[in-house]
Amino acid sequence: MTPAQRRRQIERWSPIIAAAGMLLLWQLVCSVFSIADYIFPSPWQIGLAMAEFFRPIMEAAWKTFWVTMVGFGLSIVVGVLLGFLIGSSRLMYAALYPLLVAFNAVPKAAIVPILIVWFGIGVGPGILTAFLISFFPITVNIATGLATLEPELEDVLRVLGAKRWDVLVKVGLPRSMPYFYGSLKIAITLAFVGTVLAEMTAGDSGIGYLMQTAGSQQRLPLAFAGLVVIGVMAMAMYELFSYIEKHTTAWAHRGSQGE
Amino acid sequence: MAAQKDVAASGGDVFVQFNDVWLAYNEELLAANHFAVEAIDLQVRQGEFIAIVGPSGCGKSTFMKLTTGLRMPSMGKITIDGQPVTGPLKISGMAFQAPSLLPWRTTVDNVLLPLEIVEPHRSQFKSRRAEYVERARKLLQKVGLGGYEDKFPWQLSGGMQQRASICRALIHEPKMLLLDEPFGALDAFTREELWCILRDLWTEQRFNVILVTHDLRESVFLADTVYVMSKSPGRFVVRREIDLPRPRDLEITYTSQFTDIVHELRGHIGAMRKAGAEVAQ
């Protein structure tokens, strides 16, 4: 093996090595200082809890997953439309952008109780919180992609009789695609945060509810198991969008690193 | 009227005609009598290659916007190809210093872009696509991009991208090609290479060219007539016919006749800058 090949091998395995190292250290700390599992459970204890409560955890995970995906779907639709609106019109940008920023700055945890008053306990607040927390990055990224068009290119097309719509469809939208996929990666992780937040405050099921219940009964291994499941789901979705991004907008990811 | 008679006397048909054209960018500037270009009078013959030189910020790009109909003059009248200009002129093709090719399209698809927009090609694009692709490939081969048609712009060098950009400006067979410092970002050798490519394209197709540049050698080598523009207010101060014989070869740029003209133009610009400095003081 040449040194370059070896380096590449190490690079490929490095995330797994790092994760394993962290787990090992964690286990070691818990074992050596014999920390009680209701204070800080070790990875082994979390694993045991996961095996013991496999079915309820999977049911909760599925619930959280689909609630998140519905909210995320909503935020793609609304986020893209809003982004298109403010990215293609200066007036709309001036009018709506400050509002959006203000809205985004509102802590979503503060909105959940209001949503409960409106929609009651159940999936409603979960879907809406996931949506509210995740549409902003999509909107901003679509708008940025549309607004950063080279004026020269616009002249080239306008002189040929191109209408605003032509320029948007032929140039603006394809241009904003890398921004869009980039924002999806961020938005999906935020959406999971939103769902869990709503479930913890007002849920009757889902991972957030499971963690809340387990925590209040001091069954921390189970609560940690919930955390792990959420982390895995969010990471899997992130990787999925990362993959889609790479394979649909390869032109934006050229460079020396991939060679 | 007198001007028209002059051109008629000189034998060519007038293609571009500016009659005392003034442009202020907005109402306030107009009220303040602050013009980006003023008192532009110009007659360009059919198929003539003109170059406009001047210091940066002298309104050369404004002039281009007027000629393409992207901007309407505040005062005066512009007639192109016998028609008064009332809006964007699709008989023109444009290329700029930045090639601004779309990175998600291959070179040939980039060149095809104007045909997807301009009528009558737009409505025929689907049915005549094969023919259009053939036309784009031929044009690319002509400028030395054979074999690169299906590459993406970011796989091409700067000079190659600029060639593709010029092809994009020419694909719909415009009567008028407008170039805004198209070779400004290229190294000296590539630039001279592209001069020759532009010369050959023009010799073959005889469209009108309006080349905006600050490279005097470039303007003298390529153009029939060079206009020197002054800075704020932007107006034409010198008109110089370049009577060097055609076809011109790069060798000509080393002759004394050539360098004399360049010197002369350089003198005008130098005098203008000096005058400007004195006014400023």
Boltz contact constraints between the chains, C-beta under 6 A:
constraints:
  - contact:
      token1: [A, 150]
      token2: [B, 100]
      max_distance: 6.0
  - contact:
      token1: [A, 152]
      token2: [B, 96]
      max_distance: 6.0
  - contact:
      token1: [A, 152]
      token2: [B, 98]
      max_distance: 6.0
  - contact:
      token1: [A, 152]
      token2: [B, 100]
      max_distance: 6.0
  - contact:
      token1: [A, 153]
      token2: [B, 100]
      max_distance: 6.0
  - contact:
      token1: [A, 156]
      token2: [B, 94]
      max_distance: 6.0
  - contact:
      token1: [A, 157]
      token2: [B, 117]
      max_distance: 6.0
  - contact:
      token1: [A, 158]
      token2: [B, 88]
      max_distance: 6.0
  - contact:
      token1: [A, 159]
      token2: [B, 68]
      max_distance: 6.0
  - contact:
      token1: [A, 159]
      token2: [B, 88]
      max_distance: 6.0
  - contact:
      token1: [A, 159]
      token2: [B, 92]
      max_distance: 6.0
  - contact:
      token1: [A, 159]
      token2: [B, 94]
      max_distance: 6.0
  - contact:
      token1: [A, 160]
      token2: [B, 90]
      max_distance: 6.0
  - contact:
      token1: [A, 160]
      token2: [B, 114]
      max_distance: 6.0
  - contact:
      token1: [A, 160]
      token2: [B, 117]
      max_distance: 6.0
  - contact:
      token1: [A, 160]
      token2: [B, 118]
      max_distance: 6.0
  - contact:
      token1: [A, 161]
      token2: [B, 88]
      max_distance: 6.0
  - contact:
      token1: [A, 161]
      token2: [B, 90]
      max_distance: 6.0
  - contact:
      token1: [A, 161]
      token2: [B, 118]
      max_distance: 6.0
  - contact:
      token1: [A, 162]
      token2: [B, 117]
      max_distance: 6.0
  - contact:
      token1: [A, 166]
      token2: [B, 117]
      max_distance: 6.0
  - contact:
      token1: [A, 174]
      token2: [B, 104]
      max_distance: 6.0
  - contact:
      token1: [A, 251]
      token2: [B, 103]
      max_distance: 6.0
  - contact:
      token1: [A, 251]
      token2: [B, 104]
      max_distance: 6.0
  - contact:
      token1: [A, 254]
      token2: [B, 154]
      max_distance: 6.0
